[in-house]
Amino acid sequence: MAVPKETIWQLDPHTAAKHDLLKKYLQPWSLILLSQHDTVTYAEGFAGPGIYTKGEPGSPIVAHAVFADTLRQRPKNIRMVLVEEDGRRVAELHRQVGRARQRTGSQRLTTAIHQGTCHPLLIHELRTEGRLGRPLFVLLDSYGGPDIPFELLKELARYPSTEVLITFVPSFLTRFAEKNDMHRSAGNVAFGSTDWQAVFTRRPDEKFTFLRDQYRITLRRAGFSHALYFEMVDEGGHPLYLLFGTSHARGLEKMKDAMWSVDSDHGVRYRDPKDLQQQQLELEMEPDTGPLRRILRDHIASSPNGRTVAELKKYTLLETVYRPAQVTALVRQMRNDRLVATEPYKVTSETIVLPYVPDTDPKPRYDQGAFF
């Protein structure tokens, strides 16, 4: 989206879905970490005014409500650090946070609001408060341009206990950066290199996916062990990419659980970046696994020795929007449809899955009393 000029603006479907995702991730995140730590921290670099034109809560207020509920279950401490550049929005954010505090009354949930640009102010405040190196979730929900410097990502990634969720909209760079030195320079700062500029030689239909893939590489170069990326598409067909950086596989699993429990009423669907057919997926806990069938079949075919089910589960976790728990049943279905073969026939984590070769695979049979 374009940078709003107003103090408060209308809530769009992408943002509503992101807020729902944020809520459903922060619930388990805060509960799990507060079972192990006395304090966790939530931070935003583009906090906004905390409210939209029809009274919908902004992300800081969504997070505040989640944390107030968490603290009723686990009476420890949560710190919120919010940065916003626009002075008018800072004033409104103070009002909204004050009202939220009155509603909850929690003394263990504290909020610091700072006016300034996301970088370097956010890192400065987190370091000053001693939050770096401790459990920390950072939302970098910018307006989609190249406004998150690589140096900020690298500093955050130095600490394994830090996770980030980033909004990325490639259209600014594809539209304006090729012929504008200033915008190109901003892209270099965001990606931490000039490699992204190869986008200018790509076909129009390849530009967005190329930049998305380059930004995922950027997250990994910054130091995040795992970088989950997925695409949100609204009813008008407008795409928006979300990237989640973490150093913990469990964080990926919980983020995917949150993804697939987002309310479909927002009118947003997902697309898996690995699916070449770009099928749109409904937001539901048991999504259509057709794209995952195609993705896994290609992945299996790319190895002359096949892949174990354990390898397919890991690939599904790290490289797709799907959950590893969906893999075993899907392998059985693919075998029954003669898309793959399994050795041995019974499907376990150690089972090797190979491309199906006609006239060499055994016929389908009963496996442990059920037809698999």
NUSE-526110 format. One record per residue (C-alpha): residue in one letter; z, x negated, y negated. Coordinates in steps of 0.25 Angstrom, whole numbers. Example, Ala and Ser with C-alpha at 12.3 -4.5 7.8 and 13.67 -1.06 7.14 Angstrom:
A:31:-49:18
S:29:-55:4
This chain:
M:0:0:0
A:-2:-4:-14
V:10:-9:-22
P:16:4:-28
K:18:4:-43
E:28:15:-43
T:43:14:-41
I:42:24:-29
W:30:27:-22
Q:25:37:-10
L:29:34:4
D:16:31:12
P:15:33:27
H:15:19:31
T:28:16:23
A:35:29:30
A:31:24:43
K:36:10:40
H:50:15:35
D:51:23:48
L:48:10:56
L:58:2:48
K:69:13:50
K:66:13:65
Y:67:-2:66
L:79:-5:57
Q:87:5:65
P:87:-4:78
W:86:-17:70
S:99:-15:63
L:106:-9:74
I:103:-21:84
L:105:-32:74
L:118:-26:69
S:123:-26:83
Q:122:-41:82
H:124:-44:68
D:134:-40:57
T:123:-39:46
V:108:-37:46
T:98:-37:34
Y:86:-28:30
A:77:-33:19
E:65:-28:11
G:56:-36:2
F:48:-24:-4
A:59:-13:-4
G:53:-3:-14
P:61:8:-21
G:67:14:-8
I:61:27:-10
Y:48:34:-10
T:42:45:-19
K:47:57:-10
G:60:51:-7
E:57:43:6
P:66:31:8
G:60:17:6
S:62:7:17
P:75:1:11
I:81:15:12
V:76:18:26
A:82:4:30
H:95:8:23
A:96:21:30
V:94:14:44
F:104:4:41
A:115:14:36
D:113:20:50
T:114:7:57
L:127:3:50
R:133:17:55
Q:131:12:69
R:134:-3:67
P:143:-5:55
K:138:-19:51
N:130:-24:39
I:116:-22:34
R:110:-29:22
M:97:-24:15
V:90:-33:5
L:79:-26:-3
V:69:-33:-12
E:60:-25:-22
E:51:-31:-33
D:50:-18:-42
G:62:-16:-51
R:60:-1:-51
R:60:0:-36
V:72:-9:-35
A:80:1:-44
E:75:13:-35
L:79:5:-23
H:93:3:-28
R:94:18:-30
Q:89:21:-16
V:98:11:-9
G:110:16:-17
R:107:30:-12
A:105:26:2
R:118:18:1
Q:125:31:-4
R:120:39:8
T:124:29:18
G:137:23:12
S:136:10:21
Q:143:-2:15
R:137:-11:26
L:123:-8:21
T:120:-16:9
T:107:-17:1
A:103:-28:-9
I:91:-24:-18
H:83:-35:-25
Q:72:-35:-35
G:60:-45:-34
T:49:-49:-25
C:50:-49:-10
H:48:-64:-9
P:56:-73:-12
L:67:-63:-16
L:69:-57:-2
I:72:-70:5
H:80:-75:-7
E:90:-62:-5
L:90:-63:10
R:94:-77:9
T:104:-75:-2
E:111:-65:6
G:111:-73:19
R:102:-63:26
L:92:-73:32
G:94:-77:46
R:101:-64:49
P:96:-51:54
L:85:-47:44
F:74:-36:43
V:64:-38:32
L:55:-27:28
L:43:-32:20
D:36:-19:17
S:27:-24:5
Y:16:-16:-1
G:6:-23:9
G:1:-35:1
P:3:-49:3
D:17:-49:-3
I:26:-55:8
P:25:-70:7
F:24:-78:20
E:36:-86:15
L:45:-74:15
L:41:-71:30
K:43:-85:34
E:57:-85:28
L:61:-72:34
A:55:-77:48
R:64:-89:48
Y:75:-80:53
P:73:-74:67
S:83:-63:63
T:73:-58:52
E:62:-47:54
V:52:-42:45
L:43:-30:44
I:31:-32:35
T:21:-22:29
F:7:-28:28
V:-6:-22:22
P:-18:-31:23
S:-27:-23:13
F:-22:-31:0
L:-27:-44:6
T:-40:-39:12
R:-43:-32:-1
F:-39:-41:-12
A:-36:-55:-7
E:-50:-61:-4
K:-54:-62:-19
N:-41:-63:-25
D:-34:-77:-25
M:-20:-71:-29
H:-20:-61:-17
R:-25:-71:-8
S:-14:-80:-12
A:-4:-69:-9
G:-10:-67:5
N:-8:-82:7
V:7:-81:3
A:9:-69:12
F:2:-75:25
G:7:-89:22
S:-7:-94:24
T:-22:-92:21
D:-26:-88:35
W:-26:-73:31
Q:-37:-75:22
A:-47:-75:34
V:-46:-60:32
F:-57:-61:21
T:-67:-65:32
R:-63:-54:42
R:-71:-41:43
P:-65:-29:35
D:-59:-22:48
E:-52:-35:52
K:-45:-39:39
F:-33:-30:40
T:-30:-34:55
F:-33:-49:52
L:-22:-49:40
R:-12:-42:49
D:-14:-52:60
Q:-12:-63:50
Y:0:-57:44
R:6:-56:58
I:3:-71:60
T:10:-73:47
L:23:-67:51
R:23:-76:64
R:20:-88:55
A:32:-84:47
G:41:-85:59
F:42:-71:65
S:41:-72:80
H:35:-58:81
A:26:-51:72
L:23:-36:75
Y:12:-30:67
F:7:-16:68
E:-2:-7:59
M:2:7:53
V:-9:16:50
D:-7:29:41
E:-14:42:42
G:-24:36:32
G:-27:25:41
H:-21:14:32
P:-15:3:39
L:-2:-5:36
Y:3:-17:45
L:18:-19:48
L:22:-33:53
F:36:-35:59
G:41:-49:61
T:53:-53:70
S:57:-64:79
H:63:-54:89
A:55:-47:100
R:66:-36:100
G:62:-33:85
L:48:-31:89
E:52:-21:100
K:61:-13:90
M:50:-13:79
K:41:-7:89
D:51:4:93
A:52:7:78
M:37:7:76
W:34:17:87
S:46:26:82
V:40:28:68
D:38:43:65
S:23:47:66
D:25:57:55
H:22:45:45
G:7:46:49
V:6:32:53
R:1:26:65
Y:1:12:71
R:-10:3:76
D:-8:-9:85
P:-15:-21:79
K:-19:-26:93
D:-26:-13:96
L:-41:-16:93
Q:-44:-1:93
Q:-33:1:82
Q:-28:14:88
Q:-18:21:79
L:-5:24:86
E:5:35:84
L:19:31:80
E:27:35:92
M:36:28:102
E:26:29:113
P:12:26:106
D:-1:26:113
T:-2:14:121
G:-18:14:121
P:-19:2:111
L:-8:-6:119
R:-17:-4:132
R:-29:-10:125
I:-20:-21:119
L:-14:-25:132
R:-27:-24:139
D:-33:-34:130
H:-21:-43:130
I:-21:-43:146
A:-36:-46:146
S:-34:-58:137
S:-26:-66:147
P:-33:-71:160
N:-20:-70:168
G:-16:-56:162
R:-2:-53:156
T:11:-50:161
V:17:-37:157
A:28:-45:150
E:17:-52:142
L:11:-38:139
K:24:-33:134
K:27:-45:125
Y:13:-44:119
T:15:-29:117
L:28:-32:109
L:23:-43:101
E:8:-39:98
T:7:-24:98
V:14:-12:92
Y:18:-7:106
R:31:-9:114
P:32:-18:127
A:38:-6:134
Q:25:0:134
V:18:-11:142
T:22:-9:156
A:17:6:157
L:5:2:150
V:1:-9:159
R:3:1:171
Q:-6:11:164
M:-17:0:161
R:-16:-4:176
N:-18:10:181
D:-30:12:171
R:-35:-2:177
L:-35:-9:164
V:-26:-20:169
A:-21:-25:183
T:-6:-29:186
E:-1:-40:195
P:8:-36:202
Y:5:-21:202
K:19:-17:197
V:21:-19:182
T:32:-27:178
S:34:-37:167
E:29:-48:176
T:16:-41:180
I:3:-47:176
V:-7:-38:169
L:-22:-41:171
P:-35:-35:167
Y:-40:-25:177
V:-51:-30:186
P:-58:-19:194
D:-58:-20:209
T:-47:-30:209
D:-34:-23:205
P:-26:-15:215
K:-28:0:214
P:-17:8:207
R:-5:11:216
Y:9:16:215
D:20:7:210
Q:34:9:212
G:32:24:215
A:25:27:202
F:10:26:199
F:9:15:189
